[in-house]
Amino acid sequence: MRFTLLSRAPVPFLSTALLKFKSVAPSTRVYRMAAAPSSAAVGDGAPSASSAIDFLSICHRLKTTKRTGWVRKDVENPESIADHMYRMSLMALIASEVPGVDRNKCIKMAVVHDIAEAIVGDITPLDGISKIEKNQREQEALDHMCKVLGGGSTAKEIAELWMEYEANSSPEAKFVKDLDKVEMILQALEYEDEQGKDLDEFFRSTAGKFQTETGKAWASEIVSRRKNK
């Protein structure tokens, strides 16, 4: 099994316990996963202490890996993947109730929707990687992380939430997909205001693609503030 890490930062847990490093290019690292540690879930399906800490050590990269789009635009001190997911979770928490949409499920989905990027990095369309290849890399990374977590009901829930989001197959997935875009353009507006950047491409890439009334309303508010600044 092979994973590509687009970031150059070291991965303490992965590099010491799970990965064999092989360099293929100055800016790209390919890692071959060793077998997942044997850690059974406890009786209620929650991970053991050992499995939980191993899993969280992998997730540390979400806090340290910067979002690729902002790095490419030379944004100073750009947000991390975890920063992005955290504000999405807050968005899900404060959004108005929507009939047929489970708020708690949306919060959980927002927390895990980019979790595989802890291993594969933040892959964007400009990286020259097809959507099929990107999905395959992320699926393999997620599978490995769930094995590290012990494979119990908690790991299963994370996997199901991630796959549901990727497939855009439920009202909750559509809602969280919109939050993903809303958070991005809000962050773009903030970087424009704070650093004088021109980040119009991020607004153009999301225009007309919102699926929910909340997404449309929040995006419209952000765009209106941008026009009136």
C-alpha positions as CSV (number, residue, x, y, z in Angstrom):
1,M,0.0,0.0,0.0
2,R,1.4,3.4,-1.0
3,F,0.6,6.9,0.2
4,T,1.9,10.2,-1.0
5,L,2.6,13.1,1.5
6,L,2.6,16.5,-0.2
7,S,3.9,18.3,2.8
8,R,7.6,18.1,3.8
9,A,7.0,18.2,7.6
10,P,8.0,15.0,9.5
11,V,5.3,12.7,10.9
12,P,6.5,11.6,14.3
13,F,4.2,8.6,14.7
14,L,4.0,7.6,11.1
15,S,7.7,8.0,10.3
16,T,8.8,6.0,13.4
17,A,6.2,3.2,13.6
18,L,4.3,2.8,10.4
19,L,6.2,4.1,7.3
20,K,9.2,3.2,5.2
21,F,10.4,6.2,3.4
22,K,11.3,6.3,-0.3
23,S,12.2,9.6,-2.0
24,V,10.9,10.0,-5.6
25,A,11.0,13.8,-6.2
26,P,12.3,16.9,-4.4
27,S,8.8,18.0,-3.3
28,T,7.0,14.6,-3.1
29,R,7.4,11.7,-0.7
30,V,5.9,8.3,-1.2
31,Y,5.5,6.1,1.9
32,R,4.8,2.4,2.1
33,M,2.6,1.5,5.0
34,A,3.6,-1.3,7.3
35,A,0.9,-3.5,8.8
36,A,-1.4,-1.7,11.2
37,P,-0.7,-2.3,14.9
38,S,-2.8,-5.0,16.5
39,S,-5.1,-3.1,18.9
40,A,-8.6,-4.3,19.6
41,A,-11.4,-2.0,20.5
42,V,-12.7,-2.2,24.0
43,G,-16.1,-3.8,24.8
44,D,-18.3,-0.8,23.8
45,G,-16.6,-0.4,20.4
46,A,-14.4,2.5,21.6
47,P,-10.7,2.3,20.9
48,S,-8.2,1.1,23.5
49,A,-5.9,3.7,25.1
50,S,-3.1,2.6,22.9
51,S,-5.1,2.7,19.7
52,A,-6.5,6.1,20.6
53,I,-3.1,7.7,21.1
54,D,-1.7,6.1,18.0
55,F,-4.6,7.4,16.0
56,L,-4.4,10.9,17.5
57,S,-0.6,11.0,16.7
58,I,-1.5,10.5,13.1
59,C,-4.1,13.3,13.3
60,H,-1.4,15.7,14.6
61,R,-0.6,16.4,11.0
62,L,-4.0,18.0,10.5
63,K,-2.8,20.7,12.9
64,T,0.5,21.2,11.2
65,T,-0.2,20.8,7.5
66,K,-1.1,24.1,5.8
67,R,-3.9,24.3,3.3
68,T,-2.4,24.0,-0.2
69,G,-4.5,26.7,-1.9
70,W,-3.3,29.4,0.5
71,V,0.3,28.3,0.3
72,R,0.2,28.6,-3.5
73,K,-1.1,32.2,-3.1
74,D,1.8,33.1,-0.7
75,V,-0.6,33.8,2.1
76,E,1.3,34.6,5.3
77,N,0.7,32.1,8.1
78,P,-2.0,30.2,6.3
79,E,-4.6,28.1,8.1
80,S,-4.0,24.4,8.7
81,I,-6.4,21.6,7.7
82,A,-7.5,21.3,11.3
83,D,-8.3,25.1,11.4
84,H,-10.6,24.6,8.4
85,M,-12.4,21.6,9.8
86,Y,-12.8,23.3,13.2
87,R,-14.6,26.4,11.8
88,M,-16.8,24.1,9.6
89,S,-17.8,22.3,12.8
90,L,-18.8,25.6,14.4
91,M,-20.8,26.5,11.3
92,A,-22.7,23.2,11.6
93,L,-23.3,23.9,15.3
94,I,-24.7,27.4,14.8
95,A,-26.7,26.9,11.6
96,S,-30.5,27.1,11.7
97,E,-32.3,23.8,12.0
98,V,-33.1,22.3,8.6
99,P,-35.9,19.7,8.4
100,G,-34.5,16.3,7.6
101,V,-30.9,17.2,8.4
102,D,-29.3,15.8,11.6
103,R,-27.2,18.6,13.1
104,N,-25.1,16.3,15.3
105,K,-24.2,14.2,12.3
106,C,-23.2,17.3,10.4
107,I,-20.9,18.3,13.2
108,K,-19.2,14.9,13.2
109,M,-19.0,14.9,9.4
110,A,-17.3,18.3,9.4
111,V,-14.8,17.0,12.0
112,V,-13.8,14.0,9.8
113,H,-14.3,15.0,6.2
114,D,-10.7,15.8,5.6
115,I,-9.2,13.4,8.1
116,A,-7.4,11.3,5.4
117,E,-5.3,14.4,4.6
118,A,-3.3,13.6,7.8
119,I,-1.6,11.0,5.6
120,V,-1.9,12.1,2.0
121,G,-1.8,15.9,2.4
122,D,-4.1,18.5,1.0
123,I,-4.4,17.5,-2.7
124,T,-5.8,20.1,-5.0
125,P,-6.8,20.1,-8.7
126,L,-3.6,21.9,-9.5
127,D,-1.5,19.0,-8.2
128,G,-2.2,17.1,-11.5
129,I,-3.8,14.1,-9.6
130,S,-7.0,12.8,-11.0
131,K,-10.1,12.7,-8.8
132,I,-10.1,8.9,-9.0
133,E,-6.5,8.7,-7.8
134,K,-7.1,11.3,-5.1
135,N,-10.1,9.3,-3.8
136,Q,-8.1,6.1,-3.9
137,R,-5.3,7.5,-1.9
138,E,-7.6,9.0,0.6
139,Q,-9.7,5.8,0.9
140,E,-6.5,3.8,1.6
141,A,-5.3,6.3,4.2
142,L,-8.7,6.3,5.9
143,D,-8.8,2.5,6.0
144,H,-5.4,2.4,7.6
145,M,-6.3,5.0,10.2
146,C,-9.5,3.1,11.1
147,K,-7.4,-0.1,11.6
148,V,-5.0,1.9,13.8
149,L,-8.1,3.0,15.8
150,G,-8.9,-0.6,16.5
151,G,-11.6,-1.3,13.9
152,G,-14.5,-1.0,16.3
153,S,-17.8,0.9,16.1
154,T,-16.0,4.3,16.5
155,A,-13.7,3.5,13.5
156,K,-16.7,2.3,11.5
157,E,-18.6,5.5,12.2
158,I,-15.7,7.7,11.1
159,A,-15.4,5.6,7.9
160,E,-19.1,5.8,7.1
161,L,-19.2,9.6,7.7
162,W,-16.2,10.1,5.5
163,M,-17.6,7.9,2.6
164,E,-21.1,9.5,2.9
165,Y,-19.5,13.0,2.6
166,E,-17.3,11.9,-0.4
167,A,-20.4,10.4,-2.2
168,N,-22.5,13.5,-1.4
169,S,-25.2,10.9,-0.8
170,S,-27.3,12.4,2.1
171,P,-28.8,15.7,3.1
172,E,-26.1,16.0,5.8
173,A,-23.4,15.5,3.2
174,K,-24.8,18.2,0.9
175,F,-25.0,20.5,3.9
176,V,-21.4,19.9,4.9
177,K,-20.2,20.2,1.3
178,D,-21.7,23.7,1.3
179,L,-20.0,24.5,4.6
180,D,-16.7,23.4,3.1
181,K,-17.1,26.0,0.3
182,V,-18.5,28.7,2.7
183,E,-15.6,28.3,5.1
184,M,-13.1,28.6,2.2
185,I,-14.6,31.8,0.7
186,L,-14.9,33.3,4.2
187,Q,-11.3,32.6,4.8
188,A,-10.4,34.0,1.4
189,L,-12.3,37.3,2.3
190,E,-10.4,37.5,5.6
191,Y,-7.0,37.0,3.8
192,E,-7.9,39.7,1.3
193,D,-8.8,42.1,4.1
194,E,-5.8,41.3,6.3
195,Q,-3.1,40.8,3.6
196,G,-4.3,42.7,0.6
197,K,-4.4,39.5,-1.5
198,D,-6.5,39.0,-4.7
199,L,-8.2,35.7,-4.1
200,D,-11.0,36.0,-6.6
201,E,-10.3,32.5,-8.0
202,F,-11.7,31.0,-4.8
203,F,-14.9,32.9,-5.2
204,R,-15.2,32.0,-8.9
205,S,-14.6,28.3,-8.2
206,T,-17.6,28.1,-5.8
207,A,-20.0,30.4,-7.6
208,G,-23.3,28.6,-8.3
209,K,-22.3,25.4,-6.7
210,F,-24.1,25.6,-3.4
211,Q,-26.8,23.0,-2.8
212,T,-28.6,24.2,0.3
213,E,-30.5,27.4,1.3
214,T,-28.1,27.9,4.2
215,G,-25.1,27.6,2.0
216,K,-26.5,30.0,-0.6
217,A,-27.5,32.5,2.1
218,W,-24.2,32.5,3.9
219,A,-22.2,32.6,0.6
220,S,-24.3,35.5,-0.6
221,E,-23.6,37.4,2.6
222,I,-19.8,36.9,2.2
223,V,-19.9,37.9,-1.4
224,S,-21.9,41.0,-0.5
225,R,-19.4,42.0,2.2
226,R,-16.6,41.6,-0.3
227,K,-18.3,43.9,-2.8
228,N,-19.0,46.5,-0.2
229,K,-15.6,46.6,1.5
